[in-house]
Amino acid sequence: MSTNETKFTFDEYRKIFEGTVAKYENEPFFAKIVKDIGRPAFPAARREVALVGIRHAGKIINHRGDTADDIISIVRMDSDSLPMVREYQGTTEPGNFAEVINPDGDFEMCPGFYYFGFGLHHGKNPCLVQACAVRGERAHKHEDFNWTDNTTWTITDGSLHIHAGIRDVNHVGNWSAGCQVVAQGWEGAPWKEFYRYCELAENKPIPYVLVNETDIGGFLGG
């Protein structure tokens, strides 16, 4: 389970969240999300929730970030309107696995902001399901993701989820084919806590901000 000791404070998450929204909101893809659903708002009232994924550029195995070395955080105002932060180990990247799920390549979500609602993962386990289009890069097996080619892909079919998995944090494998995954499994304390707080959210769909760890210093004024 997460602890009360977090890498970033509630106010620092506010800067990360608002900085990311400001960075991307004028791009046509994200401007449409704002038009269709609204501009993501950081929690300010009782039981409002925001999710933040922090992507760490860690060890690469066979052209994939196969280690669960990212942070997936829930930032909320609790039932007494007090700020609360929880951080969970997980991944925001596809793992290293052999199966070809999409002939266009494995999917990796682009930094930016999105919205998530509730649904089922593989028709079975309750999870968070994309409530808007999601943009990302694709790369074929044994190839790196190219973030400089100005080519992106969009998922609109509801298949991009935030869910549980990854029992071995040193091997993501097929626990993620592009989804955002909280480590230690469906029955693990981290996921149960994370999902319970999401269920309590008064603001639905829930905003999710994905940021590269290397950009955080700029948002915090470092």
Secondary structure by P-SEA (a helix, b strand, c coil): cccccccccaaaaaaaaaaaaaaccccaaaaaaaaaccccccccccccbbbbbbbbbccccccccccccbbbbbbbcccccbbbbbbbbbbccccccccccccccbbbbccccbbbbbbbccccbbbbcccccccbbbbcccccccccccbbbbbcccccccccccccccccccccccccccccccccaaaaaaaaaaaacccccbbbbbbbcccccccccc
